[in-house]
Each structure stands twice: as structure tokens, then as C-alpha cells.
Amino acid sequence: MGRPSKYTEEFRRDAVDLVRSSQRPINQVARELGMSHETLRNWVRAAERRTGAAATASGGDGLSVADKDAEIARLRREGGGVAAGEGDPAQGSRLFRQGDGSVTSRFRFISTHRAVFGVKRLCRVLAVSRSGFYRWSASEPARQARAAAEDALADELHERGVRVNRKRVERIMRQRDVVGRHLRRRKRTTIPDPTAAPVPDLIGRDFTAAAPDQRWCGDITYLRVGTGWLYLATVIDIATRRLIGWSINTHMRAELVIDALDAAVAARGGRVDGVIFHSDRGSQYGSSDFADACRRHGVRRSMGRIGSSYDNALAEAFFATLKRELDVDHRQWATETDARRDVFRWIAFYNHRRRHSALGYLSPTNYEQTLAPTTLQQIAA
């Protein structure tokens, strides 16, 4: 039997959705996720095949390129369905919504799907020249370099800081009716189970570790979606601050935290004997199912005291950062898909690009790359 994949099905679905929604090249998204672009391309291909098969079976309008090709051919046969001299479907056709047919949008679409369908075919279907696409594609490194330079400048300004008197800031904000972002009162997610077997605190508020996969911590938070909630469970490596496992669902049952733990173990190669996982005393973490999952993976459980956020401060701080930077308290996602996509994109940013003061202002993945080779062999890329 081959080695188990380090990617969960949930991760695969979210990664494919990110590719489809962002209209960026697969290799760029793969870099942000810290994974092979070939692996991500294979996932996208498989998803395209499933989408095409589902559309055919259901009689839907079809979103595959093959269906778009057939639609253009039909419009050309019927006449009048294609804008004169443009080769574009007329407004209101099902190929593009109004405003979707710009040349840049088509080039982005081609760049995203070129590995699946090929540049020649996509250019023919979308009625753009291959030479034009290749000129646009050749300028992509310059666009990425400009964006990277802007990110670096922003980081440098953040690190240096600009010192301003606090009263002056207060006065300017008051005069201009500016209010700083702040987190609202928390929704309660920690409900202890009085019948659960006792678990010791092996951390003692010491959120440090000499190497990866010695100490992990995690928690559950909530996200408002429509009239309901989504719940996010996490597993963070204390040594590198990297979010190595997570799961999002509409419930807070024990399966939520078990899925997050399974994802973390898979990301670290499939076995993590002796690692400590620290949490609060929520009923999910105190359940027999979660205890069984920990035993299966060789994980030692640790729990803080009831009602003390300081006993799981690192996990709490992670959630505070996520909610502040996603502006969770001042937004409400309309759909679960939208929420999952934004959280998944932010996690990729956090792991691979966001600088962390505790890591010498490196991102978690960049910090891992500074570790000794013998240590890196234990970490999945």
C-alpha cells in the first residue's frame, strides 16, 4: 500500500475552488499553498472532468470548455449570436455574463485552464490570438515582481513603524469619525463535559518548543454565514507557528476536531509519535472519540483549565489575528462557499507570506526552511 496522501479531501476541494475563483495561474496558487503545481493541476483536471460529467448527466448549462466550444459553434451556425467582427458571444448568451468578455479576463481564464485544455484550443474557443496571449503571459513575471515589491515595502514600513503621539491619533480619528477595528464579544464554543476523563496540562502556559512536532495546540472558533454559523478547528505547531491542520464545518461535534487532527498528522507525514496536543477543555477535545484519534496517531493530550484563555493563549491569538485581518466582526458571508474560500486563502497567506514577530519576522514556512536539514526531513513541504 502506498504512502497516505498528506492532503485531506477538504483541502483538495478548497484548493481547486481557489484556483477556479482566483483566475490566476495554477503554479502561482500552488506556491501560495506550498505544494507541487503538478499535484494541484491534476486535482483541477479531475474536478473539470467531474464537472463536465455532472453537467451532462443533469442537462445543465455546462461550464466546461467543451460546452463553451459547442455554444460558440451553435451561435455561429445560427448567425446573429456573435458580435460582428469580434467573435464574442452576444450579450445575454450563456458563455459570458455582461462584463466577463474582456481580453484580460479571457487571458486569465486561458492561463488558469491551459494545463487542462491547451492554449491553442482555448484561444480558438475564446476568439483571441495566441500571440496576444503569450505577450500577456510574458509580462506576468513583471506583474508579480511589482506586487512582491509592494508587499516588501509594506512589510518594511510595518517593521520600521512611524511613531505618532497617541493623543494626536485619537484627535485625528475623532475629528474624522474613524473607529479602529475591534473584536466583538465572543460566541461561546468551549462547553466542558463534566463526565470526561481528566487530562493533565503538559504545557503550563509555556508556548515554546525546541523543534517542530514536539508541541501542537488548537481550538475552535466560529464564522457567521447567512443566518447560520461555520466552525473552524485548528492545529498549530508551536515551534513554527504554522497552521498544519484545520477543518471547517457547520457543526461543533467531535468529528470537527478529529478531522483537523487527521489533517495535521497527514501534513507531517502520517505519524507523529509523542507530540503533545494542547487544547481547552471543550467537550469535543474531552470526548472518547478524540481520545481514540490521539491514541491512533501517538499524540499525547494536554488541556488547560476551564475558563482560562491564557492557558491556550497561542491558539486564541491565532484566531484574533484571523478575525481582525478578515474583518470577521464587520462582515457576513452570504454562502458557505464564500466563507471557506476567504478563510482558505487567508490561511495560505498566513502560512507562506505573513511575517511573524516570534519567528524573526519570517513566515512560518520560511522559518521552517531555516531549520537544520535533519529537522526538515520530518516536515512535509
C-alpha positions in Angstrom: 0.0 0.0 0.0 1.3 3.4 -0.9 2.1 6.2 1.5 -1.1 8.0 2.5 -1.6 11.5 1.0 -0.7 14.4 3.2 -3.7 16.3 1.8 -7.2 15.8 3.0 -10.2 15.7 0.7 -11.3 19.0 2.3 -8.0 20.6 1.4 -8.3 19.3 -2.2 -11.7 20.8 -2.7 -10.7 24.2 -1.2 -7.6 24.3 -3.3 -9.4 23.6 -6.5 -12.1 26.2 -5.6 -9.3 28.7 -5.0 -7.8 28.1 -8.5 -11.2 28.4 -10.1 -12.3 31.5 -8.3 -9.0 33.4 -8.5 -8.3 33.2 -12.2 -4.6 33.1 -11.5 -2.1 30.6 -12.9 -2.1 27.2 -11.2 1.7 27.4 -10.4 1.1 30.7 -8.6 -1.7 29.3 -6.5 0.4 26.2 -5.8 3.3 28.3 -4.5 0.9 30.1 -2.1 -0.3 26.7 -0.8 3.2 25.4 -0.5 2.6 22.4 -2.8 3.6 21.0 -6.2 1.9 22.7 -9.2 1.7 19.3 -10.9 -0.3 17.9 -8.0 -2.7 20.9 -8.0 -3.0 20.7 -11.8 -4.1 17.1 -11.5 -6.7 18.0 -9.0 -8.1 20.7 -11.2 -8.2 18.3 -14.2 -10.1 15.7 -12.2 -12.5 18.4 -11.0 -13.1 19.6 -14.6 -13.9 16.0 -15.6 -16.3 15.6 -12.8 -18.0 18.9 -13.5 -18.4 18.1 -17.2 -19.8 14.7 -16.4 -22.2 16.1 -13.9 -23.4 18.9 -16.3 -24.0 16.3 -19.0 -26.0 14.0 -16.6 -28.1 16.8 -15.2 -28.8 18.6 -18.5 -27.4 21.8 -17.0 -25.9 24.7 -19.0 -22.4 23.2 -18.7 -19.4 25.1 -17.6 -16.6 23.1 -19.3 -14.6 24.5 -22.2 -16.0 21.8 -24.4 -19.5 23.1 -23.7 -18.4 26.6 -24.4 -16.9 25.5 -27.7 -20.2 23.9 -28.7 -22.1 27.0 -27.7 -20.0 29.2 -29.9 -20.4 26.8 -32.8 -24.1 26.9 -32.4 -24.3 30.6 -32.3 -22.1 30.9 -35.4 -24.3 28.4 -37.2 -27.5 30.3 -36.3 -26.0 33.7 -37.1 -26.5 36.9 -35.2 -25.5 35.3 -32.0 -21.9 36.6 -32.3 -21.0 40.2 -32.2 -19.9 41.3 -35.7 -16.1 41.3 -36.2 -15.5 40.3 -32.7 -16.0 36.6 -32.4 -17.5 37.2 -29.0 -20.9 35.8 -27.9 -23.6 38.4 -27.8 -24.6 39.9 -24.5 -27.0 37.6 -22.7 -25.6 34.4 -24.1 -24.7 31.8 -21.6 -21.0 31.8 -22.3 -20.2 35.1 -20.6 -22.1 37.3 -18.3 -22.0 41.0 -19.2 -18.6 42.4 -18.5 -16.9 38.9 -18.4 -15.7 39.0 -22.0 -12.8 41.4 -21.8 -9.5 40.3 -23.4 -7.7 40.4 -20.0 -10.4 38.2 -18.5 -10.0 35.7 -21.3 -6.3 35.6 -21.0 -6.7 34.9 -17.2 -9.1 32.1 -18.0 -6.7 30.6 -20.5 -3.8 30.9 -18.1 -5.8 29.1 -15.4 -7.0 26.3 -17.6 -4.2 25.9 -20.1 -2.9 22.8 -18.5 -6.2 21.1 -18.8 -7.3 22.1 -22.3 -4.3 23.6 -24.1 -3.6 27.2 -25.2 -4.4 26.6 -28.8 -7.8 25.3 -28.2 -8.7 27.9 -25.5 -7.6 30.8 -27.8 -9.7 29.4 -30.6 -12.8 29.0 -28.3 -12.4 32.4 -26.7 -11.5 34.1 -30.0 -8.2 35.6 -29.0 -4.8 35.3 -30.7 -2.2 33.0 -29.3 0.5 35.7 -29.9 -1.5 38.1 -27.8 -1.9 35.6 -25.0 1.8 34.8 -25.0 2.7 38.5 -24.9 0.3 38.9 -21.9 1.7 35.8 -20.2 5.3 37.0 -20.7 4.5 40.1 -18.7 3.3 38.1 -15.8 6.7 37.9 -14.0 6.9 41.7 -14.1 3.4 42.0 -12.6 4.3 39.5 -9.9 7.6 41.3 -9.2 5.7 44.6 -8.9 3.3 43.0 -6.5 6.1 41.4 -4.5 7.9 44.7 -4.3 4.8 46.4 -3.0 4.4 43.7 -0.4 8.0 44.0 0.7 7.6 47.8 1.0 4.5 47.4 3.2 6.4 44.9 5.4 9.3 47.2 5.7 7.2 50.1 6.7 5.4 47.9 9.2 8.7 46.7 10.7 10.1 50.2 11.0 6.9 51.8 12.2 6.1 55.5 12.3 5.8 56.8 15.9 3.0 59.3 16.5 1.7 60.6 19.8 -1.3 58.6 20.9 -3.3 61.7 21.7 -2.7 63.0 18.2 -4.0 59.8 16.7 -7.1 59.9 19.0 -7.8 63.5 17.9 -7.4 62.8 14.2 -9.7 59.7 14.5 -12.3 61.6 16.5 -12.3 64.5 14.0 -12.8 62.2 11.1 -15.2 59.7 12.8 -12.7 56.9 12.4 -13.1 53.9 14.6 -10.5 51.2 15.0 -11.3 47.6 14.3 -12.1 45.5 17.4 -13.4 42.1 18.1 -16.9 41.7 19.3 -18.0 39.7 22.3 -17.2 36.0 21.7 -19.7 33.3 20.9 -19.2 30.5 23.4 -17.5 27.5 21.8 -15.9 25.9 24.9 -18.5 23.8 26.7 -16.8 21.3 29.1 -18.0 17.8 29.6 -18.2 17.1 33.3 -18.1 13.3 32.7 -14.9 13.4 30.6 -11.8 11.7 32.0 -9.2 14.1 33.4 -6.4 15.2 31.2 -3.2 17.0 32.6 -1.8 20.3 31.5 1.5 19.4 29.9 2.2 23.0 28.6 1.7 25.2 31.6 1.4 28.3 29.5 4.9 27.7 28.1 4.1 28.1 24.4 7.6 27.3 23.2 9.2 24.3 21.6 12.7 23.4 20.5 11.7 21.8 17.2 8.6 21.1 15.1 6.3 18.3 16.1 7.0 18.4 19.8 4.1 20.6 20.8 0.9 21.4 19.0 -2.1 23.4 20.1 -5.6 24.0 18.7 -9.0 25.4 19.3 -12.4 26.1 17.7 -13.9 29.4 16.5 -17.0 30.4 14.7 -17.8 32.3 11.5 -21.1 34.0 10.8 -22.6 32.8 7.4 -26.0 34.0 6.3 -28.4 33.1 9.2 -26.1 30.3 10.5 -22.6 29.5 11.5 -19.5 27.7 10.3 -16.9 26.4 12.8 -13.2 26.3 12.3 -11.0 23.8 14.2 -7.2 24.3 14.1 -3.9 22.5 14.8 -0.9 24.8 15.2 2.8 23.7 15.5 4.0 25.7 18.5 7.6 25.7 17.3 7.0 27.2 13.8 3.5 28.8 14.4 2.4 27.1 11.2 -1.2 26.0 10.9 -0.6 22.4 9.9 -4.2 21.1 10.2 -7.7 22.6 10.1 -11.3 21.7 9.3 -14.4 23.8 8.6 -17.9 22.5 9.1 -21.4 23.5 10.1 -21.2 21.7 13.4 -19.1 21.5 16.5 -19.2 17.7 17.0 -16.0 15.8 17.8 -15.6 14.9 14.2 -14.6 18.6 13.5 -11.6 18.5 15.8 -10.7 14.9 14.7 -10.7 16.0 11.1 -8.3 18.9 11.9 -6.0 16.5 13.8 -6.0 13.9 11.0 -5.1 16.7 8.6 -2.2 17.8 10.7 -0.9 14.3 11.1 -1.2 13.7 7.3 0.7 17.0 6.7 3.5 15.8 8.9 4.0 12.5 7.1 1.4 10.2 8.7 2.8 9.5 12.2 3.8 11.9 15.0 4.6 9.7 18.0 5.0 11.6 21.2 3.8 15.0 20.0 1.7 16.9 22.6 -1.6 18.4 21.5 -2.8 21.2 23.9 -6.4 22.4 23.9 -9.0 23.9 26.2 -11.5 21.6 28.0 -14.3 21.7 25.4 -16.4 18.6 25.2 -15.1 17.9 21.7 -11.5 17.6 23.0 -12.6 15.6 26.0 -14.6 13.1 24.0 -13.7 9.4 23.8 -13.6 9.7 20.0 -11.0 12.4 20.1 -9.0 10.4 22.7 -9.1 7.4 20.4 -7.9 9.5 17.5 -5.0 10.8 19.6 -4.0 7.3 20.6 -4.2 6.1 17.0 -1.7 8.8 16.0 0.6 8.6 19.0 -0.5 12.0 20.2 -0.4 13.0 23.9 -3.3 15.1 25.1 -2.9 18.2 27.2 -5.6 20.6 28.5 -5.7 24.0 30.2 -8.0 25.0 33.0 -11.7 25.7 32.5 -12.4 29.4 31.7 -8.8 30.5 31.3 -8.0 31.8 27.8 -4.4 32.3 28.9 -4.0 28.5 29.2 -4.4 28.3 25.4 -3.1 31.7 24.5 -1.3 30.9 21.3 -4.5 29.4 19.7 -6.5 32.3 21.0 -4.0 34.8 19.5 -4.2 33.0 16.1 -8.0 33.4 16.0 -7.7 37.0 17.0 -5.4 37.6 14.1 -7.6 35.8 11.6 -10.7 37.6 12.7 -9.1 41.0 12.7 -7.4 40.6 9.3 -10.5 39.1 7.7 -12.6 41.7 9.4 -14.9 39.0 10.6 -16.9 41.2 13.0 -17.9 43.7 10.3 -18.8 41.3 7.5 -21.1 38.5 7.0 -20.6 35.9 4.2 -23.7 35.1 2.2 -22.7 31.5 1.5 -20.5 28.7 3.0 -18.5 28.6 -0.2 -17.6 32.3 0.1 -16.5 31.9 3.7 -14.5 28.8 3.1 -12.7 30.4 0.1 -11.8 33.5 2.0 -10.6 31.6 5.1 -8.6 29.1 2.9 -6.9 32.0 1.0 -6.0 33.7 4.3 -4.6 30.5 5.8 -2.3 30.2 2.7 -1.2 33.8 3.2 -0.6 33.3 6.9 1.5 30.1 6.4 3.5 31.3 3.5 3.7 35.0 3.4 2.7 36.6 6.7 5.7 37.6 8.9 5.6 36.6 12.5 7.4 38.5 15.2 8.2 35.3 17.2 9.9 33.9 14.1 12.3 36.8 13.5 9.7 38.3 11.1 9.7 35.3 8.8 6.6 33.5 7.7 6.0 30.0 9.3 7.1 28.2 6.1 10.1 30.4 5.5 11.1 29.8 9.1 10.8 26.1 8.7 13.2 26.4 5.7 15.9 27.8 8.1 15.9 24.7 10.3 18.5 22.0 10.1 18.2 19.5 7.2 17.7 16.7 9.7 14.8 18.5 11.2 13.3 19.5 7.8 13.1 15.8 6.8 10.4 15.5 9.4 8.3 18.2 8.0 6.1 17.9 4.9 6.6 20.8 2.5 
